[in-house]
Amino acid sequence: MDRFARRPSDEVTRVMRHSGWRCIETDGELSDEEIALPLAEALRAGGPWGAGFPEPLFDGVFELRGRPQGAGARHLKFQVAAREGRGGFEAIAFNSIDPQRPAALPEGPGSG
């Protein structure tokens, strides 16, 4: 990479380190067809994941539906809808509750 191309990347890295931000690398957003059991099964079979071969991580924009429920001592279970009405599903946010610092559960637009 030449000096001109490196410069913006170096500046972003410097600002992120100074501000305490973390960079989370993802494999991007899944399409409607990919948010389904066949891909989940293929990913499970594609392991093992570990050092130098990280487990896939995807991102996207979703809307909470209703009120999340506790699932065990530290997890939250809730309904989410993909943006633009692309369908919905049940999700679990693992280790999202700190028993030492209880907080009110977030409410989605369909709650109440």
KOLLODREN-378252 format. One line per 2 residues: number of its first residue (from 1); their letters; for each residue x, y, z of N, C-alpha, C, O. Coordinates in nm, 4 decimals. Each point is the difference from the previous one (the first is absolute). Example, Ala and Ser with C-alpha at 12.3 -4.5 7.8 and 13.67 -1.06 7.14 Angstrom:
1	as	1.3190,-0.5690,0.7800,-0.0890,0.1190,0.0000,0.0900,0.1200,0.0000,0.1036,-0.0019,0.0665 | -0.1386,0.1069,-0.1385,0.0820,0.1190,0.0060,-0.0770,0.1090,0.0730,0.0509,0.1108,0.0169
***
This chain:
1	md	0.0857,-0.1177,0.0000,-0.0857,0.1177,0.0000,0.0899,0.1234,0.0000,0.0926,0.0093,0.0805 | -0.1192,0.0847,-0.1695,0.0851,0.1181,-0.0040,-0.0329,0.0962,0.1148,-0.1018,-0.0136,0.0678
3	rf	0.1902,0.1099,-0.0487,-0.0114,0.0925,0.1132,-0.1326,0.0760,-0.0001,-0.0603,0.0183,0.1058 | 0.0145,0.0256,-0.2217,-0.1255,0.0740,-0.0098,-0.1189,-0.0865,0.0436,-0.0890,0.0486,0.0697
5	ar	0.0867,-0.1735,-0.1092,-0.1103,-0.0905,0.0352,0.0041,-0.0380,0.1477,-0.1051,-0.0200,0.0609 | 0.2232,0.0096,-0.0025,0.0142,-0.0368,0.1416,-0.0434,0.1118,0.0938,-0.0475,-0.0268,0.1103
7	rp	0.0627,0.1480,-0.1518,-0.0220,0.1146,0.0877,-0.1397,0.0017,0.0647,-0.0071,0.0117,0.1223 | -0.1043,-0.0227,-0.1967,-0.1318,0.0003,0.0653,-0.0163,-0.1159,0.0977,-0.0560,0.0173,0.1083
9	sd	0.1043,-0.1343,-0.1454,-0.0113,-0.1162,0.0875,0.0796,0.0209,0.1290,-0.0474,-0.0339,0.1084 | 0.1668,0.0891,-0.1200,0.0825,0.0272,0.1188,-0.0682,0.1001,0.0919,0.0042,-0.0151,0.1221
11	ev	-0.0670,0.1173,-0.1798,-0.0667,0.1030,0.0804,-0.1208,-0.0580,0.0729,-0.0210,0.0307,0.1174 | -0.0586,-0.1137,-0.1840,-0.1143,-0.0637,0.0649,0.0476,-0.0877,0.1150,-0.0587,0.0031,0.1082
13	tr	0.1634,-0.0808,-0.1297,0.0557,-0.0850,0.1059,0.0458,0.0846,0.1179,-0.0269,-0.0352,0.1148 | 0.0954,0.1460,-0.1408,0.0486,0.0881,0.1068,-0.1154,0.0561,0.0820,0.0059,-0.0001,0.1229
15	vm	-0.1111,0.0481,-0.1898,-0.1153,0.0584,0.0690,-0.0713,-0.1068,0.0823,-0.0392,0.0250,0.1139 | 0.0226,-0.1425,-0.1708,-0.0694,-0.1074,0.0717,0.0769,-0.0394,0.1260,-0.0607,-0.0187,0.1055
17	rh	0.1914,0.0061,-0.1146,0.0814,-0.0359,0.1176,-0.0089,0.1080,0.1077,-0.0132,-0.0301,0.1186 | 0.0205,0.1567,-0.1616,-0.0041,0.1117,0.0945,-0.1350,0.0098,0.0703,-0.0062,0.0356,0.1177
19	sg	-0.1016,-0.0671,-0.1890,-0.1339,0.0144,0.0579,-0.0462,-0.1251,0.0735,-0.1024,0.0033,0.0683 | 0.1760,-0.1137,-0.0810,-0.0397,-0.1238,0.0664,-0.0986,-0.0830,-0.0805,-0.0510,-0.1000,0.0505
21	wr	0.0231,0.1386,-0.1736,-0.0923,-0.0771,-0.0846,0.0638,-0.1319,-0.0387,0.1223,-0.0125,-0.0070 | -0.2076,-0.0856,-0.0179,0.0452,-0.1297,-0.0505,-0.0491,-0.0179,-0.1418,-0.1069,0.0490,-0.0362
23	ci	0.1830,-0.1175,-0.0422,-0.0410,-0.0324,-0.1359,-0.0505,-0.1438,-0.0003,0.0695,-0.0905,0.0461 | -0.1887,0.0696,-0.0971,-0.0567,-0.1341,-0.0104,-0.0118,-0.0324,-0.1483,-0.0766,0.0634,-0.0725
25	et	0.1524,-0.1614,0.0289,-0.0054,-0.0404,-0.1394,-0.1112,-0.1018,-0.0181,-0.0135,-0.0931,0.0794 | -0.0669,0.1111,-0.1849,-0.1095,-0.0931,-0.0270,0.0092,-0.0499,-0.1436,0.0759,0.0515,-0.0822
27	dg	-0.1561,-0.1535,0.0560,-0.0110,-0.0537,-0.1349,-0.1136,0.0672,-0.0765,-0.0368,-0.0444,-0.1088 | -0.0189,0.1516,0.1656,-0.1028,0.0769,-0.0681,-0.1408,-0.0418,0.0365,-0.0221,-0.0763,0.0941
29	el	-0.0712,0.1273,-0.1697,-0.1417,-0.0251,0.0237,-0.0466,-0.1173,-0.0857,0.0456,-0.0173,-0.1130 | -0.1357,-0.0621,0.1673,-0.0554,-0.1142,-0.0729,-0.1217,0.0428,-0.0807,-0.0732,0.0909,0.0393
31	sd	0.0524,-0.1569,-0.1519,-0.1192,0.0255,-0.0817,-0.1193,-0.0722,0.0612,0.0163,-0.0797,0.0925 | -0.1354,0.1069,-0.1432,-0.1217,-0.0671,0.0478,0.0160,-0.1518,-0.0040,-0.0345,-0.0689,0.0960
33	ee	0.0859,0.0178,-0.2051,0.0125,-0.1445,-0.0176,0.1034,-0.0604,0.0943,-0.0112,-0.1169,0.0369 | 0.1103,0.1940,0.0022,0.1067,-0.0521,0.0849,-0.0393,-0.0076,0.1481,0.0579,-0.0787,0.0749
35	ia	-0.1548,0.1590,-0.0324,-0.0435,-0.0039,0.1402,-0.0936,-0.1191,0.0149,-0.1218,0.0151,0.0092 | 0.1815,-0.1340,-0.0072,-0.0795,-0.1220,0.0026,0.0834,-0.1159,0.0545,0.1227,0.0072,0.0069
37	lp	-0.1914,-0.1121,0.0309,0.0634,-0.1171,0.0585,0.1073,-0.0637,-0.0886,0.1037,-0.0391,0.0537 | -0.1211,0.0260,-0.1858,0.1053,-0.0639,-0.0799,0.1367,0.0671,0.0135,0.1016,-0.0690,0.0082
39	la	-0.0975,0.2016,-0.0059,0.1287,0.0673,0.0161,0.0554,-0.0241,0.1395,0.1198,-0.0238,0.0153 | -0.2051,0.0295,0.0870,0.0461,-0.0256,0.1372,0.0610,-0.1399,0.0103,0.1043,-0.0182,0.0628
41	ea	-0.1689,-0.0793,-0.1237,0.0524,-0.1369,0.0037,0.1321,-0.0110,-0.0764,0.0919,-0.0688,0.0444 | -0.0826,0.1359,-0.1582,0.1245,-0.0022,-0.0774,0.1147,0.0645,0.0776,0.1132,-0.0483,-0.0042
43	lr	-0.1428,0.1576,0.0752,0.1032,0.0654,0.0799,0.0451,-0.0892,0.1154,0.1191,-0.0081,0.0302 | -0.2144,-0.0582,0.0336,0.0340,-0.0912,0.1092,0.0914,-0.1118,-0.0513,0.0983,-0.0356,0.0650
45	ag	-0.1315,-0.0186,-0.1810,0.0793,-0.1090,-0.0579,0.1339,0.0500,-0.0532,0.0921,-0.0793,-0.0196 | -0.0802,0.2097,-0.0039,0.1219,0.0559,-0.0580,0.1144,0.0165,0.0961,0.1115,0.0308,-0.0421
47	gp	-0.1357,-0.0507,0.1713,0.1038,0.0160,0.1016,0.1076,-0.1056,-0.0150,-0.0027,-0.0723,-0.0996 | 0.0941,0.0584,0.1882,0.0034,0.0722,0.1274,0.0527,0.1422,-0.0173,0.0811,0.0288,-0.0879
49	wg	-0.1299,0.0577,0.1742,0.0420,0.1390,-0.0001,0.1010,0.0163,0.1123,-0.0079,-0.0702,0.1008 | 0.1007,0.1598,-0.1165,0.0993,0.0221,0.1051,0.1035,0.1004,-0.0446,-0.0237,0.0790,-0.0913
51	ag	0.1387,-0.0822,0.1561,0.1081,0.0941,-0.0296,0.0366,-0.0068,-0.1475,0.0268,-0.1080,-0.0528 | -0.0255,0.2216,-0.0129,0.0336,0.0067,-0.1407,-0.1146,-0.0393,-0.0925,0.0129,0.0117,-0.1219
53	fp	-0.1239,-0.0578,0.1772,-0.1154,-0.0410,-0.0797,-0.1244,0.0350,0.0801,-0.0684,-0.0883,0.0517 | 0.0386,0.2207,-0.0414,-0.1085,0.0439,0.0878,-0.1385,-0.0422,-0.0498,-0.0245,-0.0130,-0.1200
55	ep	-0.0633,-0.0075,0.2157,-0.1399,-0.0310,-0.0311,-0.0609,0.1178,-0.0749,0.0282,0.1148,0.0342 | -0.1110,-0.1399,-0.1352,-0.0612,0.1107,-0.0749,-0.0841,0.0899,0.0918,-0.0621,-0.0470,0.0953
57	lf	0.0617,0.1747,-0.1260,-0.0761,0.0988,0.0758,-0.0702,0.0902,-0.1007,0.0645,0.0619,-0.0846 | -0.1973,-0.0549,0.0940,-0.0780,0.0786,-0.0946,-0.0645,0.1179,0.0708,-0.0170,-0.0021,0.1219
59	dg	-0.0186,0.1039,-0.1971,-0.0679,0.1154,0.0583,-0.1244,0.0317,-0.0805,-0.0219,-0.0555,-0.1076 | -0.0583,0.1444,0.1605,-0.1210,0.0419,-0.0667,-0.0790,0.0927,0.0897,0.0345,0.0192,0.1166
61	vf	-0.1397,0.0378,-0.1704,-0.0869,0.0890,0.0758,-0.1309,-0.0740,0.0239,-0.0650,-0.0450,-0.0944 | 0.0267,0.0325,0.2222,-0.1204,-0.0718,0.0383,-0.0806,0.0834,0.0975,0.0526,0.0909,0.0643
63	el	-0.1792,-0.1222,-0.0540,-0.0898,0.0696,0.0915,-0.0489,-0.0984,0.1046,-0.0448,-0.1098,-0.0330 | 0.0538,0.1498,0.1605,-0.0531,-0.0842,0.1072,-0.1518,0.0007,-0.0050,-0.0614,0.1046,-0.0210
65	rg	0.0011,-0.2206,0.0402,-0.1457,-0.0122,0.0039,-0.0404,-0.0476,0.1382,0.0472,-0.1037,0.0465 | -0.1337,0.1782,0.0189,-0.0442,-0.0399,0.1329,0.1072,0.0219,0.1050,0.0957,0.0744,-0.0212
67	rp	-0.1131,-0.1394,0.1331,0.0910,0.0173,0.1134,0.0914,-0.1214,0.0124,-0.0476,-0.1135,0.0012 | 0.1812,0.1369,0.0083,0.0918,-0.1122,0.0182,-0.0302,-0.0750,0.1300,-0.0478,0.0585,0.0972
69	qg	0.0759,-0.1861,-0.0973,-0.0194,-0.0840,0.1176,0.1359,-0.0504,0.0477,0.0906,-0.0228,-0.0802 | -0.0776,0.0060,0.2113,0.1208,-0.0597,0.0533,0.0071,-0.1457,-0.0412,-0.1016,-0.0695,-0.0017
71	ag	0.2207,0.0230,-0.0315,0.0232,-0.1404,-0.0354,0.1201,-0.0455,0.0812,0.1144,0.0176,-0.0418 | -0.1405,-0.0757,0.1571,0.1096,-0.0314,0.0906,0.0393,0.1259,0.0752,-0.0697,0.1013,-0.0050
73	ar	0.1806,-0.1090,0.0737,0.0411,0.1121,0.0845,0.0629,0.1154,-0.0773,-0.0025,0.1136,0.0472 | 0.0588,-0.1402,-0.1651,0.0779,0.1032,-0.0679,-0.0425,0.0287,-0.1441,0.0606,0.0851,-0.0651
75	hl	-0.1617,-0.1526,0.0142,-0.0338,0.0128,-0.1411,-0.1368,0.0664,-0.0199,-0.0846,-0.0016,0.0894 | 0.0649,0.0593,-0.2069,-0.1280,0.0579,-0.0383,-0.0510,-0.0690,-0.1260,0.0758,-0.0256,-0.0935
77	kf	-0.2045,-0.0037,0.0928,-0.0645,-0.0623,-0.1149,-0.1045,0.0985,-0.0510,-0.0768,0.0551,0.0789 | 0.0733,-0.0325,-0.2104,-0.0938,0.0979,-0.0534,-0.0318,-0.0290,-0.1453,0.0682,-0.0788,-0.0657
79	qv	-0.1725,0.1433,0.0165,-0.0403,-0.0078,-0.1400,0.0605,0.1192,-0.0728,-0.0044,0.1125,0.0498 | 0.0605,-0.1370,-0.1667,0.0529,0.1087,-0.0816,-0.0603,-0.0085,-0.1390,-0.0375,-0.1076,-0.0465
81	aa	0.0288,0.2214,-0.0183,-0.0466,0.0057,-0.1385,0.1097,0.0649,-0.0823,0.0548,0.1033,0.0385 | -0.0234,-0.1635,-0.1505,0.0979,0.0594,-0.0900,-0.0592,0.1272,-0.0590,-0.1217,0.0129,-0.0131
83	re	0.2070,0.0784,-0.0214,-0.0491,0.1281,-0.0536,-0.0786,-0.0203,-0.1277,0.0148,-0.1003,-0.0698 | -0.0966,0.1960,0.0422,-0.0817,0.0026,-0.1207,-0.0895,-0.1223,-0.0130,-0.0273,-0.0462,-0.1108
85	gr	-0.0191,-0.0069,0.2259,-0.0945,-0.1105,-0.0025,0.0526,-0.1293,-0.0579,-0.0769,-0.0772,-0.0574 | 0.2059,0.0512,0.0708,0.0604,-0.1194,-0.0587,-0.0235,-0.1253,0.0823,0.0642,-0.1020,-0.0250
87	gg	-0.1522,0.1061,0.1200,-0.0269,-0.1182,0.0817,0.0551,0.0166,0.1396,0.0744,0.0939,0.0285 | -0.1122,-0.1868,0.0589,0.0445,0.0088,0.1375,0.0376,-0.1360,0.0536,-0.0270,-0.1031,-0.0616
89	fe	0.0901,0.1050,0.1782,0.0415,-0.1242,0.0634,0.0304,0.0251,0.1462,0.0041,0.1146,0.0450 | 0.0168,-0.2209,0.0279,0.0345,0.0073,0.1413,0.1523,0.0043,0.0125,0.0710,-0.0678,-0.0742
91	ai	-0.0219,0.1477,0.1681,0.1442,0.0148,0.0181,0.0338,-0.0034,0.1483,-0.0850,0.0268,0.0849 | 0.2096,-0.0598,-0.0550,0.0495,0.0009,0.1381,0.1270,0.0832,0.0045,0.0913,-0.0189,-0.0803
93	af	-0.0869,0.1108,0.1748,0.1202,0.0789,0.0253,0.0692,-0.0637,0.1198,-0.0399,0.0208,0.1146 | 0.1436,-0.0984,-0.1423,0.0703,-0.0720,0.1058,0.0821,0.0950,0.0859,0.0584,0.0961,-0.0499
95	ns	-0.0548,-0.1244,0.1803,0.0797,0.0757,0.0973,-0.0258,0.1502,-0.0073,0.0928,0.0800,0.0127 | -0.2177,-0.0422,-0.0329,-0.0330,0.1412,-0.0127,-0.0536,0.0610,0.1293,-0.0235,0.1207,0.0062
97	id	0.0042,-0.2023,0.0963,-0.0475,0.0504,0.1286,0.1124,-0.0154,0.1014,0.0553,-0.1087,0.0171 | -0.0223,0.2175,0.0491,0.1007,-0.0032,0.1057,-0.0743,-0.0118,0.1326,-0.0654,0.0955,0.0420
99	pq	0.0740,-0.2121,0.0260,-0.0737,-0.0179,0.1249,0.0395,0.1010,0.1082,-0.0773,0.0250,0.0925 | 0.1962,0.0323,-0.1035,0.0458,0.0992,0.0978,-0.0599,0.1380,-0.0254,0.0008,0.0860,0.0881
101	rp	-0.0530,-0.0654,-0.2101,-0.0558,0.1302,-0.0365,-0.1321,-0.0183,-0.0731,-0.0066,0.0217,-0.1210 | -0.0979,-0.0607,0.1913,-0.1287,-0.0198,-0.0671,-0.0485,0.1289,-0.0649,0.0158,0.1092,0.0546
103	aa	-0.0740,-0.1245,-0.1703,-0.0520,0.1157,-0.0730,-0.1346,-0.0368,-0.0597,-0.0318,-0.1177,-0.0170 | -0.0452,0.2178,-0.0141,-0.1293,-0.0241,-0.0641,0.0238,-0.0586,-0.1388,0.0928,0.0399,-0.0703
105	lp	-0.1772,-0.1342,0.0320,0.0112,-0.0592,-0.1321,-0.0474,0.1005,-0.1049,-0.0977,0.0713,0.0230 | 0.1655,-0.0647,-0.1378,-0.0452,0.0928,-0.1044,-0.1340,-0.0441,-0.0558,-0.0322,-0.1188,-0.0007
107	eg	-0.0447,0.2141,-0.0454,-0.1290,-0.0311,-0.0591,0.0007,0.0387,-0.1472,0.0469,0.1077,-0.0369 | -0.0990,-0.1961,-0.0460,-0.0125,0.0276,-0.1415,-0.1268,0.0785,-0.0287,-0.0817,0.0195,0.0900
109	pg	0.0634,0.0259,-0.2135,-0.1168,0.0809,-0.0349,-0.1325,-0.0745,0.0108,-0.1049,0.0632,0.0119 | 0.1076,-0.1975,-0.0158,-0.1238,-0.0758,0.0071,-0.0397,-0.0381,0.1415,-0.0949,-0.0761,0.0185
111	sg	0.1658,0.1277,0.0826,-0.0290,-0.0413,0.1386,-0.1017,0.0936,0.0633,-0.0272,0.1094,-0.0493 | -0.0281,-0.1572,0.1611,-0.0906,0.0841,0.0787,-0.1343,-0.0177,-0.0394,-0.0896,0.0632,0.0559
***
